[in-house]
């Protein structure tokens, strides 16, 4: 039996808790929000984040972060903005043999670091892995077949996670490209915002297909500039995650984009939808691109819309009137 501690009671953390419990592991879910823990204990589900999915009674629930003590895997399943603070809070209790597994998708504001870089900075002696791919919690929680990638600089750690989480509902593929997997997971949220805006305006499938395709090109250029592998972006953590996030109503980034396209102010759209990773990540992605001298015109225009009140049709005109060239 593997001991797994999940930091965060969001939809994905709870869906993975159900998977791991089904596999016979010892699973504990931690949240700093006592009301969420109490809601699950009282009703058996967390309607706000994973409606209709019953959390097994064999999954332990707690607000005591010392639950990570002795865990084989500590899964960091919280929004990217809080990864550093929660990992620092858990540090006194995490043993050096624990594998830190990140499912957060984003870049840290100002430092522009990937989530695994933050975790490695806090836990320099531990093995760190990341899980990324097309994975709506609402579907995995209902037992719908899902496939994702797990990446680590330590092959044994990635394979351990693969064996620990794989069953006939969730299938994991080992990938050695941590950088590529994390950049794919972060930037796809930015492109999903753009696709939502497009659909909110009613622009149609042609426009959305162009945004997805050219967005993939942008994220690939950025990932390769950082040292990632080009082929990663044609896989689960790249194209797979991009497509599902840009086209599904389960995607909070897409839904926020739709609201913006319909005329809702970006800040209000984020407030209505909740956690929208692509909102903060858009600025961090553009800052990182400028630092590396990587051109990302779609990312640049969504930043203008989100933070500089650029009219959406002006942003579209700017993209369509760029100098023509080869693909």
C-alpha positions in Angstrom: 0.0 0.0 0.0 1.3 3.4 -1.0 0.7 6.4 1.3 -0.4 9.5 -0.7 -1.1 13.0 0.7 -2.9 15.4 -1.5 -2.5 19.1 -0.8 -5.6 20.8 -2.0 -9.3 19.8 -2.1 -9.9 21.1 -5.6 -11.7 19.1 -8.2 -8.5 17.5 -9.7 -7.1 16.6 -6.2 -10.4 15.0 -5.2 -10.7 13.1 -8.5 -7.2 11.7 -8.0 -8.0 10.9 -4.4 -10.9 8.7 -5.7 -8.6 7.0 -8.2 -5.9 6.3 -5.6 -8.5 5.0 -3.1 -9.8 2.7 -5.8 -6.3 1.4 -6.3 -6.1 0.5 -2.6 -3.7 3.3 -1.5 -3.9 5.1 1.8 -5.1 8.6 0.8 -5.4 11.8 2.8 -6.7 15.1 1.4 -5.6 18.3 3.0 -7.3 21.7 2.7 -6.8 25.0 4.5 -10.5 25.5 4.1 -12.4 23.8 6.9 -15.7 24.5 5.3 -14.7 22.4 2.3 -13.6 19.5 4.5 -16.8 19.7 6.5 -18.9 19.8 3.4 -17.4 16.6 2.1 -17.7 14.9 5.5 -21.4 15.9 5.7 -22.5 15.3 2.1 -19.9 13.0 0.7 -19.1 15.4 -2.1 -17.9 18.9 -2.8 -20.6 20.3 -5.0 -18.7 23.6 -5.6 -15.8 21.9 -7.3 -16.7 18.3 -8.1 -20.5 18.0 -8.2 -22.0 14.5 -8.4 -18.8 12.7 -7.4 -18.9 10.8 -4.1 -15.7 10.9 -2.2 -15.1 7.5 -0.6 -15.3 7.4 3.2 -11.9 5.6 3.2 -10.3 8.9 2.0 -9.1 10.8 5.0 -9.8 14.5 5.1 -8.0 17.1 7.2 -6.9 20.7 7.8 -3.7 19.5 9.5 -0.9 19.8 7.0 1.3 17.5 9.1 -0.6 14.7 7.3 2.2 14.7 4.7 4.5 13.1 7.2 5.6 9.7 6.1 3.9 10.0 2.7 5.4 8.2 -0.3 3.9 10.8 -2.6 3.0 14.3 -1.7 0.7 15.6 -4.5 0.7 19.4 -4.8 -2.7 20.0 -6.3 -3.4 23.7 -5.5 -3.5 26.8 -7.8 -0.1 27.9 -8.9 -0.2 31.2 -7.0 -0.2 29.3 -3.7 2.3 26.6 -4.5 5.2 28.3 -2.8 3.4 29.2 0.4 1.8 25.8 0.9 5.0 23.9 0.2 6.9 26.1 2.7 4.1 25.4 5.2 4.4 21.6 4.7 8.2 21.5 4.6 8.7 20.7 8.4 6.7 17.5 7.9 7.9 16.2 4.5 10.5 13.5 4.6 13.4 13.4 2.2 12.2 10.1 0.7 8.8 11.6 -0.4 8.2 12.2 -4.0 6.8 15.7 -4.6 4.2 15.5 -7.5 3.0 18.8 -8.9 -0.3 19.0 -10.9 -0.4 22.8 -10.8 -0.3 24.5 -14.2 1.2 28.0 -14.3 4.2 30.2 -13.8 5.1 32.1 -10.7 4.5 35.8 -10.9 7.7 37.9 -11.0 10.2 35.0 -10.7 8.6 33.4 -13.8 9.6 30.0 -12.4 7.8 26.7 -13.3 6.1 24.9 -10.4 8.7 22.1 -10.2 11.4 24.8 -9.9 9.7 26.3 -6.9 9.2 22.9 -5.3 12.8 21.8 -6.0 13.9 25.1 -4.4 12.0 24.3 -1.2 12.8 20.6 -1.2 16.3 20.3 -2.7 16.8 16.7 -1.4 13.6 15.3 -2.7 12.6 13.8 -6.1 10.1 16.0 -8.0 7.7 15.0 -10.7 4.9 16.7 -12.6 1.6 15.4 -14.0 0.1 17.1 -17.0 -2.3 16.4 -19.8 -5.9 16.6 -21.0 -7.6 16.0 -17.7 -10.9 17.5 -16.6 -11.6 16.5 -13.0 -15.3 16.4 -13.7 -14.7 13.5 -16.2 -12.1 11.5 -14.3 -14.2 11.7 -11.2 -17.0 10.0 -13.1 -14.7 7.3 -14.3 -14.3 8.5 -17.8 -11.0 7.2 -19.4 -8.2 9.8 -19.1 -4.6 9.8 -20.2 -1.9 12.1 -18.9 1.9 12.4 -18.9 4.2 12.2 -15.8 7.6 13.8 -16.1 10.6 13.9 -13.8 14.4 14.3 -14.1 14.5 11.1 -12.0 13.2 8.3 -14.2 12.5 6.0 -11.2 10.3 8.7 -9.6 8.2 9.1 -12.8 7.8 5.3 -13.1 6.8 5.0 -9.4 4.1 7.7 -9.9 3.0 5.9 -13.1 2.5 2.6 -11.3 0.8 4.3 -8.4 -1.8 6.1 -10.3 -2.6 4.0 -13.4 -5.7 1.9 -13.6 -8.4 1.2 -16.2 -9.7 4.8 -15.9 -6.5 6.8 -15.6 -3.5 6.0 -17.8 -0.1 7.6 -17.3 2.7 7.9 -19.9 6.2 8.6 -18.7 7.9 11.7 -20.3 11.4 12.8 -19.5 10.8 16.4 -20.6 9.8 18.3 -17.4 10.2 21.7 -19.0 8.0 20.9 -22.0 5.3 19.3 -19.9 5.1 22.3 -17.6 5.2 25.0 -20.3 2.5 23.1 -22.2 0.3 23.0 -19.1 0.8 26.7 -18.3 0.5 28.3 -21.7 -2.5 26.2 -22.9 -4.5 28.1 -20.3 -3.6 31.4 -21.9 -4.6 30.2 -25.4 -7.9 28.8 -23.9 -8.8 32.3 -22.8 -8.3 33.5 -26.3 -10.5 30.7 -27.7 -13.2 31.6 -25.2 -13.0 35.2 -26.3 -13.4 34.1 -29.9 -16.4 32.0 -29.1 -17.9 34.7 -27.0 -17.8 37.0 -30.0 -19.3 34.3 -32.2 -16.4 34.2 -34.6 -16.7 30.5 -35.5 -14.6 27.4 -35.9 -12.1 28.8 -38.4 -10.9 31.4 -35.9 -10.7 29.0 -33.0 -8.8 26.4 -35.1 -6.3 29.1 -36.1 -5.9 30.2 -32.4 -5.3 26.6 -31.3 -2.8 25.9 -34.1 -0.9 29.1 -33.9 -1.1 29.0 -30.1 0.5 25.6 -30.2 3.3 27.1 -32.3 3.8 29.8 -29.7 4.0 27.5 -26.7 6.4 25.2 -28.6 8.7 28.1 -29.4 8.7 29.2 -25.8 9.3 25.6 -24.5 12.1 24.9 -26.9 13.8 28.2 -26.0 13.7 27.1 -22.3 15.3 23.7 -23.2 12.1 21.6 -23.7 11.7 19.1 -26.5 9.7 20.0 -29.5 8.0 16.5 -29.7 6.5 17.0 -26.2 4.2 19.6 -27.6 2.6 17.2 -30.0 1.8 14.9 -27.1 -0.6 14.7 -24.2 1.0 17.6 -22.2 1.0 19.8 -25.3 -1.6 19.4 -28.1 -3.8 17.1 -25.9 -4.1 19.5 -23.0 -4.4 22.5 -25.4 -7.3 21.0 -27.3 -9.4 19.9 -24.3 -8.9 23.3 -22.5 -9.7 25.4 -25.6 -12.9 23.6 -26.5 -14.7 22.4 -23.3 -17.2 24.0 -21.0 -15.4 22.2 -18.2 -12.5 24.6 -18.7 -12.6 27.7 -16.4 -10.1 29.5 -18.7 -12.4 28.9 -21.7 -15.5 30.0 -19.8 -13.8 33.2 -18.6 -12.8 33.9 -22.1 -16.4 33.5 -23.4 -17.6 36.0 -20.8 -14.9 38.5 -21.9 -15.9 38.0 -25.5 -19.5 38.8 -24.5 -18.4 42.1 -23.0 -17.8 41.3 -19.3 -14.7 43.0 -17.9 -11.8 40.6 -17.4 -11.6 41.0 -13.7 -15.3 40.4 -13.3 -15.1 37.3 -15.6 -12.4 35.9 -13.4 -14.5 36.6 -10.3 -17.5 34.9 -11.7 -15.7 31.8 -12.9 -13.3 31.3 -9.9 -9.7 30.1 -10.4 -8.6 31.1 -13.9 -4.9 30.1 -14.2 -4.5 31.7 -17.6 -5.3 35.2 -16.3 -2.2 35.6 -14.2 -0.2 33.3 -16.4 -0.8 35.5 -19.5 1.4 38.2 -18.1 4.1 35.8 -16.8 4.2 34.0 -20.1 4.7 37.3 -22.0 7.4 38.4 -19.6 9.2 35.2 -20.0 8.9 35.3 -23.8 10.3 38.8 -23.9 13.2 37.7 -21.6 14.0 35.0 -24.1 13.3 37.1 -27.2 10.5 34.7 -28.3 7.7 36.2 -30.3 4.2 35.3 -29.1 1.8 37.6 -30.8 -1.4 35.8 -29.6 -0.2 36.0 -26.0 0.7 39.6 -26.5 -2.7 40.5 -27.7 -4.6 38.7 -24.9 -2.4 40.7 -22.5 -3.5 43.9 -24.1 -7.2 42.8 -23.7 -6.8 41.6 -20.1 -4.7 44.4 -18.7 -4.7 47.4 -21.0 -8.4 47.6 -22.0 -7.6 46.9 -25.6 -10.8 46.5 -27.7 -11.1 42.9 -28.8 -11.7 43.7 -32.4 -8.6 45.8 -32.4 -6.6 42.9 -31.1 -8.0 40.7 -33.8 -7.2 43.3 -36.4 -3.6 43.5 -35.1 -3.1 39.8 -35.4 -4.7 39.5 -38.9 -2.6 42.5 -40.3 0.8 41.2 -39.1 3.3 40.8 -41.9 2.5 37.7 -43.9 5.0 34.9 -44.1 5.6 31.1 -44.1 4.1 28.8 -41.6 
